[in-house]
Amino acid sequence: MGYIKSALLEETGYVVLDMYGKEIDPKEWLDIEYVDWKSSGDTRFAPLASAKGEIECNGFWNHQPPRTDKDGVWIPSQTEKAPTLTERALEPGSNVGRCRIIELQPNTYADALYNLHQDDNNRLNPDGTGWVVRSFFNLTDDKDSFFVLRDNRTDPNGETRIALPAGAQLVIDTQRLWHAAYHPGDAPRYCLITSWESGPELDAYMEKYNGVNKVESVPLDQETIDAGQAEQERRIAARAAALAARGQREVLAMSEA
């Protein structure tokens, strides 16, 4: 039967929506509770919805009963402090799974390339239902930062780099695309990440905000690209050697983040 997917995401795996133009009080992401949860860098997460309405970030399949990343339970102590962000996550009317704010500390382009990963969004997702994708709503004005998207983790050809100013809105099939954020500077980046189920509601939402599935990449000089690629390869090889020395091997598992 296959999954219900959004046609707009089929070609490239990502959609860029109109910028969000309204002001949001930073207290909505600064005054809520965070937990240590590492995903593609030095990160913490503040969940708004989780498997059982608790302040934790584990995959829904690691709970009892195990289930896919849908039907998240909202956390009142968090959503009361972040009403606008909660409304933004609910706006499409799609089924919401995990919903949380990521705090990412500054990194380098090479860090981003090494941390490229795919998400395990659809584990236990029943055939014939909507494919789970993720939305990214950038909260801080990170004008020098960008999202890195690749079809192949170690192949820079066709890399897409999407700018991340405040109000940037993306929908990405993160189980398909390797992705990570490059964030230079001296302050953390904050972004709302929501798992949404594909279907007519999500399609209508992307149409409402003039979604496009191709954008021009943020310019980056070839020297930086080459140096980042070389460092990515060096780190991957070093990790593989360390694992081999312990009798293990590299497994590129999907992230639960």
C-alpha positions as CSV (number, residue, x, y, z in Angstrom):
1,M,0.0,0.0,0.0
2,G,2.8,2.4,0.9
3,Y,2.8,5.6,3.0
4,I,0.9,8.8,2.4
5,K,3.5,11.4,1.4
6,S,3.5,15.0,0.3
7,A,4.1,15.5,-3.4
8,L,5.9,18.8,-2.8
9,L,8.6,16.9,-0.8
10,E,9.1,14.1,-3.3
11,E,11.7,15.8,-5.6
12,T,14.2,17.2,-3.1
13,G,13.1,16.1,0.3
14,Y,12.7,19.6,1.7
15,V,10.3,22.6,1.4
16,V,11.1,26.2,2.4
17,L,8.0,28.2,3.5
18,D,7.5,32.0,3.8
19,M,9.3,33.7,6.6
20,Y,7.3,34.1,9.8
21,G,7.1,37.8,10.4
22,K,5.7,38.2,13.9
23,E,7.6,38.9,17.1
24,I,7.8,36.1,19.7
25,D,8.9,36.8,23.3
26,P,12.3,35.0,23.8
27,K,11.0,33.9,27.2
28,E,9.1,31.2,25.3
29,W,12.3,29.4,24.6
30,L,14.5,30.7,27.4
31,D,12.3,30.2,30.4
32,I,11.3,26.5,29.9
33,E,13.0,23.4,31.1
34,Y,15.7,21.8,29.1
35,V,17.3,18.3,29.3
36,D,20.6,17.1,28.1
37,W,20.1,15.3,24.8
38,K,22.8,15.2,22.2
39,S,22.0,15.4,18.5
40,S,24.5,16.5,15.9
41,G,26.5,18.7,18.2
42,D,26.6,20.3,21.6
43,T,22.8,20.4,22.3
44,R,20.0,20.5,24.8
45,F,16.3,20.0,24.2
46,A,13.2,21.5,25.8
47,P,10.2,19.2,25.0
48,L,6.8,20.6,24.5
49,A,5.2,17.2,23.6
50,S,6.7,13.8,24.4
51,A,5.5,10.2,24.5
52,K,3.7,10.4,27.8
53,G,3.7,14.2,28.6
54,E,7.0,14.0,30.6
55,I,10.0,16.2,30.2
56,E,12.1,13.7,28.3
57,C,13.2,13.2,24.7
58,N,13.3,9.5,24.1
59,G,11.9,7.9,21.0
60,F,8.3,6.8,21.3
61,W,9.3,3.2,20.5
62,N,11.4,3.1,23.6
63,H,8.3,3.4,25.8
64,Q,5.7,0.9,26.7
65,P,3.7,0.3,24.7
66,P,6.1,1.2,21.9
67,R,4.7,3.3,19.1
68,T,5.7,5.5,16.2
69,D,6.5,9.2,16.4
70,K,2.8,10.3,16.4
71,D,0.2,11.4,19.0
72,G,2.6,13.3,21.2
73,V,1.3,14.3,24.7
74,W,1.6,18.0,25.4
75,I,3.4,19.0,28.6
76,P,1.4,21.7,30.4
77,S,4.3,23.1,32.5
78,Q,6.1,23.7,29.2
79,T,3.3,24.8,26.8
80,E,2.0,27.4,29.3
81,K,5.4,29.1,29.1
82,A,5.5,28.8,25.3
83,P,2.0,29.4,24.0
84,T,3.0,30.9,20.6
85,L,5.4,28.1,19.9
86,T,2.7,25.5,20.8
87,E,0.2,27.2,18.5
88,R,2.8,27.2,15.7
89,A,3.2,23.4,16.1
90,L,-0.5,22.8,16.1
91,E,-1.3,25.3,13.2
92,P,-1.3,22.8,10.3
93,G,-3.7,20.5,12.0
94,S,-1.4,17.5,11.3
95,N,-0.8,14.8,13.8
96,V,2.0,15.9,16.1
97,G,4.6,13.5,17.5
98,R,7.6,14.9,19.3
99,C,7.8,18.6,19.6
100,R,10.7,20.4,21.2
101,I,13.1,23.3,21.1
102,I,16.7,22.6,20.4
103,E,19.5,24.7,21.8
104,L,22.7,24.3,19.7
105,Q,26.0,25.7,20.8
106,P,28.2,27.3,18.1
107,N,30.1,25.0,15.8
108,T,32.2,24.8,12.6
109,Y,31.3,23.8,9.1
110,A,33.4,20.7,9.6
111,D,31.5,19.9,12.8
112,A,28.2,20.1,10.8
113,L,29.5,17.8,8.2
114,Y,30.7,15.2,10.7
115,N,27.4,15.4,12.5
116,L,25.2,14.9,9.4
117,H,22.6,12.3,10.3
118,Q,19.2,10.9,9.3
119,D,16.3,10.7,11.7
120,D,14.4,7.5,12.6
121,N,10.9,9.1,12.2
122,N,8.9,6.2,11.0
123,R,9.9,3.3,13.1
124,L,6.7,1.2,13.8
125,N,4.7,3.6,11.5
126,P,1.8,1.4,10.0
127,D,1.8,1.0,6.3
128,G,-1.0,3.1,4.6
129,T,-0.7,6.0,7.1
130,G,1.1,9.4,6.8
131,W,4.9,9.5,6.5
132,V,6.4,11.5,9.4
133,V,8.5,14.5,8.5
134,R,9.9,17.3,10.6
135,S,9.4,21.1,10.6
136,F,12.1,23.5,11.7
137,F,11.1,27.0,12.8
138,N,14.2,29.1,13.6
139,L,13.8,31.3,16.6
140,T,17.0,33.2,16.9
141,D,18.4,35.5,14.2
142,D,21.3,33.3,13.1
143,K,22.1,35.2,9.9
144,D,25.4,33.5,9.3
145,S,24.1,30.0,10.1
146,F,22.7,27.5,7.6
147,F,21.2,24.0,7.4
148,V,23.2,21.5,5.5
149,L,21.3,18.9,3.5
150,R,22.8,16.0,1.6
151,D,21.4,12.9,-0.1
152,N,24.7,11.1,0.7
153,R,26.5,11.9,4.0
154,T,30.0,11.9,2.5
155,D,29.3,13.4,-1.0
156,P,29.4,17.2,-1.2
157,N,27.9,17.2,-4.7
158,G,24.4,18.6,-4.7
159,E,24.8,19.8,-1.1
160,T,22.0,22.3,-0.2
161,R,22.6,25.1,2.3
162,I,19.5,26.9,3.6
163,A,19.8,30.2,5.6
164,L,18.6,30.3,9.2
165,P,17.5,33.9,10.1
166,A,14.8,34.4,12.7
167,G,11.5,33.2,11.2
168,A,12.9,30.7,8.7
169,Q,10.5,27.8,8.3
170,L,11.4,24.5,6.7
171,V,9.7,21.1,6.3
172,I,12.2,18.3,5.7
173,D,12.0,14.5,5.2
174,T,14.8,14.0,7.7
175,Q,14.6,10.2,7.4
176,R,15.6,10.7,3.8
177,L,18.1,13.5,3.9
178,W,21.3,13.8,5.9
179,H,21.1,17.0,7.8
180,A,22.8,19.2,10.4
181,A,23.1,22.9,11.2
182,Y,26.3,25.0,10.8
183,H,26.1,27.7,13.5
184,P,29.1,30.1,13.9
185,G,29.1,32.9,16.5
186,D,29.2,33.2,20.2
187,A,25.6,32.5,21.3
188,P,23.3,29.4,21.1
189,R,20.9,28.8,18.3
190,Y,17.3,28.0,19.2
191,C,14.8,26.3,16.9
192,L,11.4,24.7,17.3
193,I,11.4,21.1,15.8
194,T,8.1,19.3,15.3
195,S,7.3,15.9,14.0
196,W,4.3,16.2,11.6
197,E,2.3,13.4,9.8
198,S,2.1,13.9,6.1
199,G,-1.4,14.2,4.6
200,P,-3.9,16.8,3.2
201,E,-3.5,19.0,6.3
202,L,0.3,19.4,5.8
203,D,-0.1,19.8,2.1
204,A,-2.6,22.7,2.7
205,Y,-0.3,24.3,5.2
206,M,2.7,24.2,2.8
207,E,0.6,25.7,0.1
208,K,-0.7,28.4,2.4
209,Y,2.8,29.5,3.1
210,N,4.0,29.3,-0.5
211,G,6.3,26.3,0.0
212,V,9.0,25.8,-2.6
213,N,11.2,22.7,-2.9
214,K,14.2,24.3,-4.5
215,V,16.2,27.3,-3.2
216,E,19.6,28.7,-4.1
217,S,22.3,27.5,-1.6
218,V,24.0,29.9,0.8
219,P,27.3,30.8,-0.9
220,L,30.4,29.1,0.6
221,D,33.9,29.4,-0.7
222,Q,35.5,26.2,-2.1
223,E,38.4,26.3,0.3
224,T,36.0,26.0,3.3
225,I,34.1,23.2,1.6
226,D,37.2,21.3,0.8
227,A,38.6,21.7,4.3
228,G,35.4,20.7,5.9
229,Q,35.1,17.6,3.7
230,A,38.7,16.6,4.5
231,E,38.0,17.0,8.2
232,Q,34.8,15.0,8.0
233,E,36.6,12.2,6.3
234,R,39.4,12.3,8.9
235,R,37.0,12.1,11.8
236,I,35.0,9.3,10.3
237,A,38.2,7.3,9.7
238,A,39.5,8.0,13.2
239,R,36.2,6.8,14.7
240,A,36.2,3.7,12.6
241,A,39.8,2.9,13.6
242,A,38.9,3.4,17.3
243,L,35.9,1.1,17.1
244,A,38.0,-1.5,15.2
245,A,40.6,-1.4,17.9
246,R,37.8,-2.4,20.3
247,G,36.5,-5.1,18.0
248,Q,33.5,-3.1,16.9
249,R,32.5,-1.5,13.6
250,E,31.0,1.7,12.5
251,V,27.2,1.6,12.3
252,L,25.5,4.6,10.7
253,A,22.3,4.2,12.7
254,M,19.5,6.7,12.4
255,S,19.3,9.2,15.1
256,E,16.5,9.2,17.7
257,A,16.8,13.0,18.1
